[in-house]
Amino acid sequence: MQSDYTNASRIAPDAVKKVGLVGAGTIGAGWATHFLARGLDVIVVAPNPSAEERMRRTIAKAWPVMESKGLAEGASLDRLRFQEKPDGAFSDVDFVQESAPELLDVKNAVIGDISKVIRPDVVVASSASYLTATDIQQHCLNPARLIVGHPFHPVYLLPLVEVVGGRRTSPDTVDWAMKFYSLWGHRPLRCRKEVLGHLGNRLQRALFSEALRLVADGVATTEEVDAAMTNGAGLRLGLLGPFMTRAMAGGDAGPRTVIERQRTNKITFSFERNNPELTDALVDDLVAGVVRQIDGRAIEDLEEARDAYILSLITLRDQALARASVHKTEGTQRDSK
């Protein structure tokens, strides 16, 4: 059974005042911290009575970071409320972010229950890391308004939210979600296709798979693998990403030269055996994509920006780790008294 629904009745993204959250774990607490810091009212559905205390403690711990980042007008921890079921005040929320456990039956049941009590125009976003919107639209009333809005931990600091529609999601819902996340402080990325793990998790899993292999084969320790990433490629990837990093490795030779070299590269790792063939069409697509990213900027200017970024990042990292070491020492001294 589908309720009556028209796109015209949906609230504008910038008019949202009250957000409903389902799930009080790490991701749910991150969303609550973010939305509270943006000056919104937040209602959390958490069936477990102990979840409220735990979540409030987690948010309070993160709040000084949000104060440093900058709170919106009206931002307050007092705007956080809890209830055991999605009823009452929850039925009047303007947007829902679901962060229940990553189990298909659980998410389908939760989303089905939510969709019965909220207004038929309200967008429902799932924080699902691997399940797709199509997977979890099965019991949703008005499935056209359901998307995946997948964040990264910590949600209140990392700007990326992957926005993915399902087979029954309407295009205007995806458009609305993109505007909503952007207006309220994130940097949404519209995913073109539904795939396992979306984009970010696929990249993370590929990296961790090789890291795990190196340790399992006795090539390196966990510390050595982490050092290789945090003192090397990881510093560049945070600014440029894999394709821009590779393209800039060629300097003035240009991105096509660098990408073409892959065709004649004689060194092949085991994990590269299933790589797609670098056809002329794929090379053209890669080059065109990187050229769009460069956007007419001179390579030397990008190199200068990269160098300044890396220098600043190393300094900030060392300072942050030094503070953590001081806190560890202070904690040890307290424990010994």
N, C-alpha and C positions, 0 to 999 in steps of 0.2 A: 504493500500500500504506500503510495506516495502522496505527501501533502502538497497543497497548492503552493506555488513558488514563482515569484517573478524577480528577475535581476534588478528591476527598478526599485524594489523595496529594500535592497541591501544598504546598510549604513556605509558612508564613505570611510575609507581607511583612516583619514585624519580625524574623524569624529568618534572613533572608538574611545570609550571611557572605562569600560569594565571588561576584564579578561577572565575567562574561566580556564583553570588548569586541572587536568586529571593526572594524578601521579605525583608523589611527593618524594621521589628518589633524587639522585644527583642531578639529572636533567631537569626534572620538575622544579627543584630548588633554584637551579640556574635561571630558568625562565622567570620564576617569581622575582628573583633578585633584579633581573633586567627590567621587567615591566614596572615593578615598584619604583625603580630608579628613574623611570621615564614619566612618573607621575600618574600612573594608572591605578585603578582599583583592581585587586586580584582576589578571586575566590578559588580556593583549592579544594578539590574533592579527594579526600584521603580516608578510606574506610578504616585503616589502622589507627587507633587512638594515639599511639606513640609517635605517629608520623609528624604531628603538628610541632611537638617540642623539638624533634630532630631537625625539621625543616627550618623552624625559626632560628635555631642555633646556627645552622649552615648559612642562612641569609645574613644574620648579624655578623658573622665572621667575615663575610665578603663585603659588607656595607662600607667599611673605610676605603676599600678600593673604588667603590662606586662614587664616594665623596671626592676622591682624588680625580676620578674621571670627569666628574661634573654631574650633579643631580638636576633633573628638570624641576620646574616650578611645581610645588605641591607634592613632590616625592616624599613619601613617609612610610615607615614600617607599619604604622597604624592602619594603613589601607589594605592590609592582608587579613583575610578571613578564611576559616576552614569549615567544611561540613562533610558529613560522612557519605551523603548521596547527592547525585546531580539533580536536586529539586530546589524548591523555594527560590531564594535569591539567584541561584545558578541559572534558572530558566530565563533570566533577563540579561545575560552576558552578551557582549557584542562580538566576541571572537573566542574560539576554543582552541587550546593547544593541548593535545593528548600526549602523555608520556608514560603510558602504562607499560608493563613488562613486554619484551619483544616475543610474544607468543600469539600466533594467529587467532586462536579461539578467544583469548583474553581481549585482544584489541577489537575483534569483531563484536564481542559482547558489550564492551565498554562504549564503543562508538555507537552501537545500536541504541543503548540506553540514553546516551547523551542526545542523540538526534531526535528522540521522542519528546524531550522537555524544552529544548531551546527553540528560538524562533526559526522558522523554515528557511530564512535567508542567511542565517549566521554561518560563516565559513568555519569549518572544522579542519584543523591541521594536525597531522600525526608526526611525532618526532621519530618515527620508525627509522632504524638504521639500515635494515635489510629488507623488511617487508615492503611491498609496493602499495600504492594507493588502490590499485585494482584489487589486490588481496584483501584489503580491509574496507572495501565499499559494500560488502555483501549484505550487511544488516543496517546500513545507514539510510535513514529516510532522507530523500533528496540527495542522492550520492553525487550529484553534479557539483555540490559545494564542498566536497572533501578532497583534500590534497595531502601530500607528504610535505612537511616543513622541517627538514632534518638539520639540527644545529650541531655545533661542535663544542665540547667541554674545554674550558668553562664558558657556558652560554653567554654570560654577562660580559665577557671580554672578547671572545673570538667572533668576528663579524659575520662569518659565512653562515647562510641558511640555504640549503638546497631545496628548491621548490619543484615538486614533481606531481603532475596530474595523472590520474588513472584513466581507464577507458571511458568511464562515465563522467569524468570531471569536465565541466564546461570551461571553455577558454577564458571567459570573463572571470571565473573563480581564480584561475592562475594569475591573471592580470591583477586582480584585486590583492591577492596575497603578495605579489611582488611589490606593489605600492605600499602595502601595510608594513611589511618587514623593513623596507627602506625608510619609510617615514618615522618608524619607531626605533631606529638606531642600528639595524643590521645591514649587511650587504648581500642581498639575496642573489642566487644564481639559478636561473631557469634551466632545468635539465631537459634535454630534448627527447630522451627515451627513458622508459622504465627499465632499469637493469638492477641486478642484485648489488646492493651496496652503494647505489647511486654513483657519485664521482669520487668524493673525498675518501670514503672508506675503501674503495677499490685500490686507490693509490697507496693508502696506508697499509693495507693488507699485503700488497705486493712487496713493499719495503720490509715489512716485518717478516714475511716469509723468507726472504733472503737473509735477514739478520738472524733468524732462528737457525737457518741452515749453517751459517758460518760458525755459530756456537756449537751446534750439534756435531759438526765435523771436526771440532777442536781447532779451528782456524783462529778463533779469537774468543775472548771473554765478553760478557755482557758490557763491562765497562769499556773495553776496547772498541766494540761496535758503536756504542753511543758516542765515544770520543771521535771516532772517524766521521760520524754524521754531524755532530754539533760543532766540531772544529774545521769542518771541510764543506762538503756540498750543501749541508743544511743551511749554512749561513747565506748562501746565494739563493737557494730555492725559496726561502721565505720572502724574498723581494721579487724575484723574476719568474719562478716556476720552471718546470723542466724544459719547455720549448724555447723560451727566451734565453735561458741559461746556455742551452746548446747553441743557439743561433749566435750569441755574442762571443762564443769561444772562437769564432772565425775572424773576429775583428772586422777590418774593412773588406774582407773577402766576400762578405754577405751571407745571408742564411741559406741560399740555394747551395753554395759550395759546401757548407758544413753538412747539410742534410744529404747531399749527393755522396759524401764520403762514406756514409753508412752502407751504401751499396757495395763498396769495394773493401769494407773492413774485414780483415781475415780472422779477427778474434771474435769468437762467439761463446757466450756463457750458456750454461745448460738451460737457464730460465728464459733465454731468448729464442729457443728453438720453435716456439709457437708464435713468434712475432709475425705480423702481417707482411706480405711481400711489399717491398718499396717500389710499387709500380710508378710509371710516369704520372698517372693521375693522382696518386697519393702524395708524391713529392710536390706536385703543383699545389695541392690543397694545403700541405704543411707550410710551404713557402708563402702562399697567399695569406694564411693565418698569421704567421709571424710578422709579415710585412704590415698587416693591419695593426698588430700590437705595437710595432715600432713607431707607427703613425708619423713618419717623416722626421723623427728625431735623429740626430747624429749619434753614431755609435759611441764616439768619445764622450758625448754628454751623458749617455746612459752608463758608460763605464765610470764616469766621475760620480754619478748618483749612487751606483752600486758600491763604490769604494767608501763613500761617506756613510752609507747605510751600514755596511759591515763593520766599520770602525766603531760607530755608535753602538751597534748591537753587541759587539764583544765587550765594550766598556760597561754597558748596562747589565749584561749577563754576569760578568765578573762581580759587579757590585751587588747584584741580587743574591748570588750564591754566597758571597762573603757575609751578607746579613743573615742568611739561613744558617751559616756555620756559627755565627755569634749566638743566635737563638738556641742552637743545639747545645752549645757550651753552657749557656745560662740555665737551660733546662736540666742538664746533667748535674750542675752544681746544686740546684734546688733539690733534685732527687736524692743527692748524697747527704743532705742535712738531716 
